[in-house]
Structures are given as C-alpha cells and as structure tokens.
C-alpha cells in the first residue's frame, strides 16, 4: 500500500527552493536583474531565464529605437509589431518558467547564450 502524504491547509512555511527558483525565473522576464540580487543567482534554471529576459529587453529597446528613427513606416508599422512581439515573447517566457522548462524564446532566444556570459 503506498504511503499517503499529509497535506496541511494554510501551511505556507514549507516553500521549497524549487518553487522560489520558479518564481525567480518568472520575475526574470519582468525585471531581469532582481533574481541576480538573491540567493537564486547560482541556479542554472534562474540564470537561463535571466539571460532570456535580458535578451528580450535588449530586443525591445533596440527595436523601439530603430522604429523611432525610421519615419512613418517605423512609427506606424514596425513599432507596433515590435511591441506586440515583445509582449508575446515575454508571456511565452513566463509560461516556460512557470512550467519549469528551459526553452529558448523563438527568434531571439538563441542569441542569449552567445553574448551573455554570466
């Protein structure tokens, strides 16, 4: 007969390190440097998502600057496309972190490992 595990309702003191790391992986897509200020910075899972989050931020900033420089086409076509793409990629990254997966973001994820060495 398999052992039954007791579940206590309302007991929040038993938060595992893995749950904290998943939380830090999610935070990495919102504010990438916060996980680097915690004890989770040495976890490979958190590092992966911090790199992906930083890569996403770089994509959004460079895309916004480029679309702001190009008159009309950049302002009305390229800008909204980059904004929506950044939002979608951020949501995909958060979902991957919440599901405890280390999937690269489409299109931009492969570059994170190439130039982000920490």
Buried (B, 14 or more C-beta within 10 A) or exposed (E): EEEEEEEEEEEEEEEEEEEBBBBBBBBBBEEBEBBBEBEBBEBEBBBBBBBBBBBBBBBBEEBBEEBEEEEEEBEEEBBEEBBEBBEEBBEBBBEBBEEEEEBBBEEBBEBBEEEBEE
